[in-house]
Amino acid sequence: MDWLRQATQLESGSPRLDLSGEGVERLPESLPTFVHVQELHLGRNRLGDGNLTMLSLLPRLRSLHLSGNALRVFPTDLLQLSSLSHLDLSNNSLTELPEGICSLISLEELRVDRNALCRLPRALTRLQKLRSLLVGHNYLTELSGFLLAMKGLTSLDFQGNRVESDKIPDKSEANSNPLSRVNLRANLLKGNIVLGNYGNLTQLDVSENSIETLDLSALNKLECVQCSRNQLIELSLNGKALTSLIAGNNRLQKLHVSPPPTHLKHLDVSYNELESLPDWTAGCFQLRALFASHNKLQALPKHLFCSELSSLQTLQLSYNQLQTLPAVIRHIPLQELFLQSNSLVTLPANFFIISTRMRVLNLSNNRLCELPNGCHQTHQLEKLYLTANCLADNSLDVLGKFSNLHTLHAAYNSITRLPESCVAVWTELEELVLSGNKLQNLPDNIIHLKHLRVLRVHSNRLQTIPCFAKMSSLKVLDLAHNCLDRVNLATLVPQQLQFLDLSCNSKLYVDPRQFQVYRTHRPMSLVDVSGQNRTCLPSTPHHEAGADLGPPWKVGFSETAGHRERLYITQIRLPAFCNMEGLFGMFDGGNNNDIPNILTKAVPRMLLEERTVKETASEYMKYTMLSAHRELKETGQKYGVCGTLCHIVRTRPTGSPSSFLPGCHHQYTMRVASVGEARAVLCRRSGLINLSQTTQANPNHSQLGCSAMFPLVIPDPHVTEVDLDETDEFLIIANKRFWEVVSIEEAAQEIQGFRNSILAAKRLQDLAQSYGSEENLSIMVVHFGNLASTDVEQMMRELRHTIQKTKQQCQCNCCCGDGPHRQRYYVQNPPEADRSSPSGQSDHASSDCMGRNRLLEQDRMATLYKNNLMTSTQSVLMHENGTKKMGPAIERRSYRDSRRSNGGVFKAIRSKVDSYSNGHLADAEEETGSDRSGTEVSEEQFKCWEYMLEQNTQLLFDKELDTLSRGFGRRAVPRAGVPLDPLWHEPSVPLKHRVKALSRSSPHLSDSAAMPAVPFLSRHFGSARSFNPIGQTSVRFGSGRHILNGGPNAAYFGSLQRLIPYNLEYNFSVIQERGGNQDSLEQDGRMQQYWGVTTTEL
């Protein structure tokens, strides 16, 4: 046995034997040989009610620790240890203490906290030597009066019980009580409490209750008072001996201390409603730290900085309403002054002259327009935060005198230049943040700052940049959102650089060849901030014209490791999850990076899997987080993670329960699951909604992982569901460290007018760092657009985008000959690789896709249409927005003439409207080639086309319903030898019987029988099935029409496929046939099945 071997190796005569956590189940027979042991530790073992009689054979035993042994009954063998002075039975399952405990006559300290005790025996009064009794975190409901009558008891710990205010003994019982320390934290105390006959109390803790008024003015020996996290409105104290007062997180409006606490050293009244500080604070000569942030202070005591004997070193007055500071007459010993988020307009004229000892000064988010002059070169200021003020260039003259600066944050001011003289003085500078100003260039000597690690100058007007490659310490360089047009990586990137941000420079050009060459010399990862998750540089500039064709939200993010070596937070950013959904998440590993990386890769797959489980589909967010906890396995035994997961899905329109109608407005629902302290906040015009777990006493009790800490740590997800509407503006997801320094109200106010989600996230990060946060920060902002748009509006936007793009591609007649007997069709063979996008477009917008295209030229007559074919090939280039770019000679022609193809939009509208107005519906298969022929479409006809699409949507929808009912009405007869589909268990239908049941806008589904197996989930979770099968270009039987898989029509019908919902479990290789005798009332259900399978054409 390891523990026995350890015990035998102890030095002879050692008084202490520690066998904690060794798995001991029974005490060995050889234990009496250790007669020298006075202190025995047996905690965290499995002794239970084992042979503890052996302990009586240790004559010198004075201290015994048996915590964490799952004891259910007080061991009677311990009652024989009359020489024990210290007994620890905490963290067990004891339900009562025996009356025979009085036999432990030498006991001085008894620990029975974290058990299941409901009462205490009166026999404790016979323990005359008992000085300390710890019974916290049990089920005790009263503070027994006999405890206060114990003459020797000086320390009583009752925290975490169920004691109410009326269960505290009255004055007569407490009259001669010798208690000096009482802990009643986290009980059920409430209302008004007056303690008058506990005259010997020196330390009192009543935090985390619901007390509204506390009167301790009669306790003249009171030295330390803790009453934070109550509902205190008024507090009265005796200040004769008071040295420490902690009363934060209340609603304090009045603070009475009499006589003045001249011995006070520490005062914390932060997070209250005080409008002024007591005047006696100026006379507290021993006061070293004063915390009064998050109040309503409008002014400070006039003589706060006038005392010659002042010892004040730390003054925290942030998040108040201060407009001025009191006059400063003489030198002050202040070393740290926090005044961020106030309303300061000016500082005292001699402020920097009399504060030469100051090391940290935070003035962020005020209204300062200038800084006072008169600073000495010997000033010791190391960290200066001036973010979000109104400072101009003249302030730099003052900043240029702080030669000892290590950190300077002056973002979001009106600075237009950075003088070389300032940079020359800041020889010790390590972190410089000048984002959000009006800088047009940086001084060349900035590269001589040998200690500079972080340089953030995003959101300026920089056109040129120095040669940063010569810097020796630079690790973070943020040049985003400037006016840079060209960069040379060889002169830009230092060898030790870890983070480079060049995003949002609209004119920036990076030579791809230079980038690839540079990438071969050092490893790097490319992060796409646009939300498209591209893995390589875009080959062309971004096209804003098609920016509104995706989901109605845009995502931006910002993250930094701070002063830590690594970033232990990961994000999930999938704005086009399943094409028209959004999936956003954040996982904070604290001090571990393995678990966040595992969850980021696995959670999207788990969510899709949980949505397919019918029994728990309504709670799939909860079970996704639980599955993530299970996925961690051995990795999650020791470490835990806080996480927030947001999923935005489209729901059924109100009043249309059977199907998604094109004219109905979109309705989106956001579901949020969170564990731990990561938080998501929804900002809408009517207010803010906290979507994450509410504040608890210890939120770390809910985490993913930490399995070894069960049941202290439980993965209990908090799930919230919110219906989004047009009043919702943006969603903020951030980690714990961000919310510690920035409130949800301030975060929403700071980015209220931002339309660029990337810049909004960067501003929040800059703000948090300017408030002094030096930890890991991770922020994500999801900006909502038009959440109330309809399918028709979305379709019309894509049509306008296609028309405008076509007009820009070709403006000459050289490639658009209008011969009277010629007509051209752009036909594209399916690509070689499977694609996960329903429109047949790749999710990798930056990849190069080469396809073979055919240009078919035919006569208008049917015979020439079949015989005269001419083919040619042309490459296809994938653009940044994912659309295919055709040659100018083909694109406009193919778009203009696509109306003459089978199911052409222009003639289809006219045919369907005429048929509907004549009182009958013609069969879709009775259209002839002559009906679909026509002349060249003019600009007016394009406008007519657009107008008719908008006005006749419902007519076309009714027409399509009838077409579907006719198509599904024909039931195919099964043939021998045709295998049964494993999903529907019906015979597969021959192709010629199956084609008529399909819409003409989805001819590619006719080849589903020959389609190879497709993986259940796409790589990027874009869709469950590929809508673009691999194979030859198909021709629809019986019609002689060629299928057009390319050209602008492909983008148009692809948009419909993205808009139409689909079932992840549906097998696109099989189309289920319907019977012809179904009642007309079932058409809605049939239409719902249809919309889940394919698309329709207009």
C-alpha positions, -999 to +999 in steps of 0.1 A: +000+000+000+014+034-011+002+053+019+016+027+043+050+029+026+048+067+028+041+065+065+070+042+072+093+066+055+085+094+078+112+106+101+111+091+135+092+114+159+074+134+131+042+148+146+023+151+113+010+122+091-008+132+059-026+104+041-053+125+023-066+113-010-048+079-008-079+057-011-077+044+024-107+021+033-096+007+066-070+016+091-042-010+093-034-029+124+001-014+125-013+021+131-007+021+169+031+019+162+029+056+152+028+068+188+045+101+179+017+113+156-002+144+169-018+156+136-034+130+113-049+139+079-073+112+065-094+135+043-108+125+008-106+087+015-132+060+017-131+052+054-168+053+059-176+038+093-145+016+093-124+005+122-118+040+137-112+024+171-075+022+162-074+060+166-078+056+204-044+039+204-026+071+194-020+087+228-006+120+214-033+127+188-045+163+190-058+171+155-079+148+133-091+155+098-118+132+083-133+155+057-147+140+025-152+104+036-189+101+030-197+096+066-234+093+073-233+089+110-210+105+136-184+078+144-189+068+180-153+057+182-143+093+181-160+100+214-132+082+232-106+108+220-109+131+249-075+147+241-086+160+207-084+197+203-093+200+166-118+178+148-127+182+111-157+163+098-166+187+070-179+177+036-196+145+047-233+135+050-239+138+087-275+145+096-270+150+134-244+153+161-247+130+192-253+143+227-222+124+237-201+149+219-197+166+252-171+139+261-146+157+239-137+180+267-105+193+251-121+203+219-112+238+208-123+238+171-151+218+156-157+218+118-189+202+106-196+225+076-210+211+043-231+183+059-268+178+062-273+189+098-308+202+107-301+210+144-273+213+169-273+195+202-274+215+235-246+193+247-222+217+229-226+241+258-206+216+279-175+221+257-160+248+278-128+251+257-146+253+224-135+286+207-145+281+171-175+264+156-180+261+118-214+248+108-218+265+074-237+251+044-261+229+063-298+230+068-299+249+101-329+273+104-320+292+136-291+306+155-296+287+188-296+308+219-276+284+239-247+290+215-245+326+225-244+316+261-212+296+257-185+315+276-156+305+255-170+306+220-155+335+200-159+325+164-191+313+148-195+304+111-232+300+100-229+309+063-249+291+037-278+280+060-314+290+062-314+313+092-341+340+090-341+374+106-365+365+134-344+335+144-316+356+156-316+356+195-329+386+213-310+410+235-314+392+268-298+360+254-269+379+238-262+403+267-230+387+279-219+370+247-182+368+241-185+363+203-160+384+184-165+369+148-198+359+133-204+348+097-240+348+085-233+351+048-258+336+023-287+330+047-323+342+046-319+374+064-342+402+052-359+435+062-345+456+090-318+443+113-306+460+145-278+444+165-272+461+198-261+436+225-232+420+207-208+444+221-178+421+217-182+417+179-151+428+159-159+411+126-193+406+111-203+392+076-239+394+065-233+395+028-255+378+002-288+382+020-318+405+014-313+430+042-327+465+035-317+484+066-288+475+089-281+493+121-248+485+139-242+518+155-242+503+190-212+480+183-183+501+193-157+474+189-166+466+153-135+466+131-145+448+099-179+448+083-190+429+052-225+435+040-222+434+002-248+418-022-279+427-002-307+452-008-294+478+016-308+513+013-295+526+046-265+516+066-255+529+101-222+520+118-201+529+147-167+542+134-147+542+167-127+511+158-138+506+121-109+497+098-126+480+068-161+484+053-172+464+023-207+473+013-207+470-025-236+457-047-264+472-028-288+501-033-272+524-007-285+559-006-275+568+029-243+559+048-240+570+084-208+564+104-204+581+138-180+589+151-159+594+120-138+564+112-103+578+117-088+543+116-104+533+083-080+518+058-103+502+032-137+514+020-157+498-008-192+512-016-192+504-053-223+494-073-247+515-052-268+546-056-248+572-037-250+607-050-221+619-029-193+606-006-194+613+031-173+644+041-155+623+067-136+605+039-113+635+036-103+631+072-094+594+070-057+598+071-051+560+071-073+553+041-053+536+014-080+523-010-114+538-018-137+521-042-169+540-052-174+530-089-209+525-104-227+551-083-243+584-091-216+607-078-217+642-092-190+657-070-162+647-046-155+661-011-137+694-015-108+685+007-103+650-005-068+658-020-058+685+006-046+665+035-009+665+042-012+632+060-032+614+034-022+578+026-046+573-003-030+552-030-059+537-050-090+557-059-116+540-080-144+564-091-153+551-126-188+549-140-202+579-122-214+614-132-184+635-122-179+667-141-150+682-122-123+672-097-117+691-065-088+715-063-054+700-056-032+721-033-002+699-025+014+667-037-008+636-034+004+601-029-020+586-054-006+558-075-037+545-092-067+567-103-096+554-123-120+579-137-133+562-168-169+566-180-177+599-163-184+634-176-152+652-170-146+682-192-113+695-177-087+685-152-071+707-125-044+729-141-017+715-118-030+679-120+002+663-135+025+685-114+012+673-080+007+636-090+042+626-099+039+593-081+009+582-102+015+551-122-019+543-136-044+569-149-076+560-166-096+589-182-114+569-210-149+578-221-151+613-207-155+647-225-119+660-222-109+683-250-074+691-237-049+680-211-032+703-185+003+714-191+032+715-167+042+679-166+077+670-155+100+646-173+104+627-141+067+617-140+063+580-131+031+575-152+033+540-168-003+534-181-024+561-195-059+555-210-076+583-229-099+564-253-132+580-263-126+616-255-124+648-277-087+653-276-070+670-306-034+673-317-024+698-290-028+671-264+002+653-279+024+681-266+015+670-231+018+633-238+052+638-253+066+645-218+058+611-202+090+594-209+082+564-187+050+554-206+045+516-212+009+517-223-010+544-241-046+541-253-059+572-271-084+557-295-115+574-308-104+610-305-097+636-331-059+632-335-047+638-370-010+634-366+015+616-344+047+637-341+081+621-343+091+640-311+065+621-291+077+588-304+113+597-297+104+602-260+084+570-256+114+547-255+097+523-231+064+521-249+050+485-252+014+491-263+001+519-285-036+521-295-047+550-317-076+535-335-106+556-346-087+588-352-079+607-383-043+597-388-031+598-424+004+585-418+027+572-390+061+587-383+090+567-396+108+566-363+081+544-348+100+514-360+127+523-335+105+515-305+124+484-294+098+473-268+066+479-288+045+447-288+010+460-298+002+486-324-035+492-332-043+520-357-074+506-374-102+529-385-080+558-395-070+573-429-036+558-434-025+557-470+011+546-464+028+527-436+064+525-423+087+494-428+075+475-397+096+445-408+125+461-390+108+461-356+122+435-331+093+431-306+061+438-326+036+409-322+002+425-329-004+449-358-039+461-367-042+482-398-079+475-406-103+500-421-078+525-436-071+537-471-042+514-479-040+503-516-009+482-518+013+465-492+046+446-495+046+417-471+084+416-472+086+451-456+054+449-436+056+418-415+083+414-388+097+380-381+080+377-347+046+391-357+017+369-345-014+389-356-019+411-387-052+426-396-056+442-430-094+438-434-118+465-445-092+483-467-115+485-497-087+495-522-061+471-509-043+448-533-020+420-522+000+402-548-012+365-546+021+352-558+040+372-532+016+360-506+021+323-516+059+327-516+058+344-482+035+316-469+061+290-478+087+307-455+066+308-424+034+291-413+003+313-410-035+310-410-058+333-429-090+345-412-119+358-433-137+385-414-164+388-440-182+357-427-176+336-458-149+315-441-126+316-471-092+300-467-072+320-493-070+355-506-098+367-528-089+371-565-111+400-572-125+430-552-156+424-532-189+432-549-213+451-527-241+448-551-248+412-541-243+417-504-280+416-497-286+383-513-277+362-483-293+359-449-306+391-433-277+394-409-240+402-409-214+391-384-182+408-372-158+397-345-127+408-326-105+390-302-072+394-284-051+375-260-043+406-240-013+402-218-016+364-218+005+342-240-024+326-258-060+331-266-080+304-249-113+313-265-128+300-298-158+311-319-183+295-342-192+319-370-215+303-396-238+331-409-251+309-437-255+277-417-278+254-438-279+283-463-305+305-446-298+299-409-272+313-386-251+295-360-229+315-337-211+303-306-183+311-282-163+287-259-140+300-232-115+275-219-101+297-191-065+283-191-070+255-216-073+257-254-079+220-263-115+219-252-126+250-271-110+237-302-128+204-299-162+220-294-158+245-322-153+216-347-179+192-332-208+214-321-223+222-356-224+185-365-240+177-331-266+203-336-277+189-369-278+154-354-299+165-324-324+182-347-331+148-363-339+131-330-377+132-329-380+125-292-359+156-282-362+178-313-380+205-293-350+207-269-323+202-294-302+232-281-301+217-246-291+183-259-265+197-282-247+212-252-250+179-233-237+160-263-208+184-264-201+176-227-201+139-236-178+145-266-150+159-243-145+124-227-111+122-210-101+157-220-130+172-200-122+154-168-099+181-154-107+212-174-140+230-180-154+255-205-180+283-205-200+284-236-228+302-254-245+289-286-270+309-307-290+293-335-312+315-358-338+295-377-367+305-400-401+296-386-435+293-402-453+326-410-482+335-388-516+325-403-500+301-427-494+269-407-494+245-436-466+259-458-442+288-465-460+311-489-439+334-511-459+365-502-456+359-464-430+377-443-401+358-429-402+350-393-370+340-375-365+325-341-333+326-321-325+299-296-296+304-272-280+278-249-254+289-224-233+274-196-210+293-173-203+330-177-202+337-214-231+360-222-253+369-252-273+401-253-300+410-279-304+447-285-337+459-299-353+493-300-375+486-271-347+475-248-320+449-240-326+412-235-300+391-216-302+357-233-277+339-212-277+325-177-287+349-149-261+360-124-255+335-096-234+334-065-210+310-083-217+305-120-188+282-123-211+255-110-224+252-146-197+243-171-190+218-198-163+194-187-148+193-152-163+158-149-140+151-119-158+179-100-192+164-103-217+171-086-201+205-076-199+213-114-229+203-135-234+208-172-268+224-169-275+245-200-297+276-197-319+277-229-337+308-241-359+312-272-368+346-287-388+355-318-370+381-339-387+410-356-379+442-374-371+460-341-341+438-334-309+455-343-279+434-332-267+406-310-236+408-288-218+377-277-187+381-254-168+363-228-168+368-191-138+392-190-155+416-213-187+419-193-167+424-161-156+459-174-184+468-198-221+468-189-247+456-214-262+490-215-229+507-224-220+480-249-253+486-267-249+523-266-214+523-280-223+505-312-258+518-317-251+537-349-227+511-364-237+493-396-204+475-400-203+446-376-166+442-378-159+478-367-185+475-340-168+445-325-134+462-327-148+493-309-161+471-281-127+454-277-109+488-277-133+500-251-128+470-228-091+473-230-092+511-224-111+502-191-081+483-180-089+447-191-057+428-198-072+393-201-084+373-231-112+392-249-135+378-275-165+397-290-189+389-317-215+413-331-244+400-354-261+429-371-297+422-382-310+436-415-345+433-429-359+404-409-394+410-423-387+406-460-406+381-481-395+354-505-407+376-534-386+406-522-356+384-519-361+370-553-366+404-569-334+416-553-315+388-570-332+395-603-322+431-602-287+422-592-285+397-622-299+423-646-275+450-635-246+426-636-256+416-672-258+452-683-223+459-669-207+429-685-214+438-721-223+472-736-213+465-772-231+448-801-201+427-812-211+398-791-248+402-792-257+399-829-295+400-834-298+378-865-334+370-871-329+333-874-304+327-846-308+320-810-281+311-784-282+291-753-255+289-726-252+253-714-228+242-687-219+207-678-221+198-642-188+202-624-165+173-615-169+176-578-199+176-556-211+209-541-229+215-510-248+247-521-283+241-533-278+264-562-249+244-574-224+270-564-194+261-542-192+273-506-155+281-512-160+314-529-123+318-535-117+285-552-112+282-590-137+260-608-131+251-644-160+237-663-168+228-699-195+249-715-214+245-748-228+272-769-256+258-789-267+278-820-300+268-835-325+280-861-359+291-849-376+262-868-379+229-850-358+209-874-329+234-873-333+235-835-326+197-834-298+195-860-277+227-861-255+227-830-221+244-825-200+238-795-172+258-778-156+259-744-149+286-720-135+287-684-156+298-654-141+319-626-155+319-591-159+354-578-158+365-542-196+365-539-199+330-552-215+337-586-202+325-619-188+350-644-193+342-680-176+356-711-192+389-723-202+372-756-221+345-738-235+359-706-257+387-719-269+365-748-277+336-727-295+357-702-315+375-728-325+344-746-331+322-716-368+333-717-371+312-749-359+280-732-382+254-717-400+271-689-388+306-699-399+331-673-412+358-697-436+336-717-445+315-687-459+345-669-479+355-699-492+320-705-502+314-669-519+347-665-539+343-697-549+308-688-560+319-653-581+348-667-599+325-692-611+303-663-591+272-670-556+260-663-536+245-692-514+215-686-477+224-682-466+198-707-488+211-735-466+241-743-449+240-777-417+254-790-435+281-809-451+293-776-417+297-762-402+315-791-399+353-791-379+383-801-351+400-783-360+415-749-357+452-746-351+473-715-389+480-713-396+443-715-372+437-686-392+462-665-424+446-676-410+412-666-401+426-631-435+442-627-454+411-637-434+390-612-443+413-584-480+416-593-489+380-602-471+359-576-503+344-561-517+336-595-485+317-604-486+299-570-522+287-577-511+275-611-483+256-597-505+239-571-527+226-599-497+215-619-484+196-589-517+179-582-519+167-618-483+155-618-486+137-585-520+122-596-503+097-619-492+067-598-465+046-615-468+008-617-438-010-602-417-032-624-400-064-615-364-061-607-366-025-595-350-023-560-369-009-531-357+023-515-346+018-480-362+050-467-397+049-481-400+011-487-417+017-521-406+006-555-384+030-574-403+046-603-391+045-638-376+077-651-402+083-678-430+081-652-412+102-627-402+132-647-437+147-651-441+149-614-412+173-612-412+210-617-395+222-649-373+245-629-356+214-614-348+192-643-316+180-627-337+159-603-347+136-632-313+120-630-316+112-594-317+075-601-282+076-614-269+100-588-240+086-567-243+085-530-239+118-513-226+123-477-254+130-452-239+164-442-219+187-463-185+199-452-196+233-443-232+224-433-246+243-462-272+217-471-280+181-465-280+170-502-264+183-533-287+198-558-262+195-586-256+158-595-225+146-612-232+133-646-239+143-682-262+171-692-297+156-693-324+161-719-360+159-709-377+130-726-406+138-749-399+175-752-366+177-770-356+206-748-320+211-735-315+217-699-299+250-690-277+245-659-256+276-664-261+313-671-280+338-650-309+315-647-288+292-626-282+319-601-319+329-602-333+294-596-305+287-571-318+316-550-352+300-549-336+268-537-318+287-509-351+303-499-372+272-499-370+251-467-360+215-469-359+184-447-325+172-437-338+136-436-353+137-471-337+115-498-334+135-530-327+103-550-363+092-545-396+111-553-426+097-535-456+095-558-491+105-547-524+089-554-549+104-578-579+102-555-567+125-528-591+151-516-585+187-526-582+197-490-548+178-489-532+201-515-516+222-488-499+191-474-488+180-508-474+215-515-455+213-483-439+181-493-431+196-527-415+227-513-393+204-493-381+185-524-375+208-553-382+243-567-408+258-590-404+282-619-425+312-628 
